[in-house]
Amino acid sequence: MAHIVAALLSLVATVASAEPSLIGTWKSDSEQSSAFNRQYARLEERTHLFLEQMLGRATLAFTQTYVRSEMPDWESTTAEGNRSLLKGFNAQHRYRVLSTTASQVVIETRQAVTGDRAVLTYNFASPDTVWLYLAGPGFENLHAREYFVRVGPAPREAK
């Protein structure tokens, strides 16, 4: 009996210490992202407005070797009522895991829009919720995040 208990405890410890996985389909979560950004990010009101209209639209799908990033076309409206149609994207790039911890996965891949080399850190708030710092011109040191929730399994690998 003691052997069975020891085996079960070992199994539980192994599962509890398992590294997180990005494999699956992830959807941007506008509510979590906007709540965090409103409370902690140092953004101008017009930037908050823009992000709140953008966040929640993107989808990331990870297989063992590829990440597909999708963002539909969408319309942004400024506080003054000016409207702009923003072009979406659909890109797929290889990625490789550089490092993992109990709560992070760091990958090297290509930026969805530009194709430039990128190193990204995915921070796990839970097994099915990750966040990334928003990056790019104008976002340095602003502490803005985009949260994603896992909504499905990994897509089939393209052959």
C-alpha positions, -999 to +999 in steps of 0.1 A: +000+000+000+028+024+009+043+018-026+010+028-043+008+060-022+044+068-030+038+062-068+007+084-067+025+112-049+053+110-074+028+112-103+011+142-087+045+159-082+055+152-118+022+166-132+024+197-109+059+205-120+053+200-157+063+228-179+036+248-196+027+242-232+017+266-260+003+238-282-033+247-290-054+276-303-055+308-283-079+338-286-070+373-274-090+382-243-101+418-245-116+419-210-085+406-191-062+427-213-082+459-209-087+455-172-049+450-166-040+479-190-065+503-174-051+495-139-014+493-145-002+505-180+010+540-184-011+549-215-027+580-228-065+577-230-064+576-268-041+546-267-064+529-242-093+535-266-074+521-296-062+490-277-097+483-263-110+483-299-081+460-311-077+435-283-099+404-284-096+399-322-063+380-327-059+343-327-027+323-322-025+286-331+006+266-321+016+232-334+048+215-324+067+235-350+046+264-363+026+293-350-002+308-370-012+344-362-045+357-374-061+392-371-091+401-391-096+435-407-112+459-383-124+495-379-110+518-353-129+549-341-111+578-324-126+598-295-134+625-321-154+600-342-128+595-370-129+560-384-100+540-399-101+506-415-071+486-403-058+457-424-056+424-407-031+396-413-027+358-415+008+346-411+025+313-403+061+309-391+083+282-376+092+287-340+115+271-315+114+270-278+144+287-263+136+283-226+108+272-202+101+276-166+070+266-145+053+298-157+070+309-189+078+297-224+103+318-244+103+313-282+122+325-312+100+331-343+091+358-368+069+388-363+035+381-379+034+413-400+070+422-407+086+388-407+114+402-385+131+379-360+114+380-326+120+365-292+087+364-273+080+355-236+046+339-230+037+342-193+012+317-180-013+330-155-029+295-156-025+265-178-050+280-203-043+317-199-011+335-211+000+371-215+026+389-235+039+424-232+027+446-261+057+456-280+066+480-308+072+517-315+054+537-288+050+508-264+084+508-247+082+509-209+044+512-209+037+479-192+007+470-214-003+434-219-024+412-242-039+382-226-049+350-245-070+321-235-067+286-249-099+279-268-091+247-286-066+220-296-037+225-320-045+227-357-033+199-379+003+204-392+005+215-428+024+189-448 
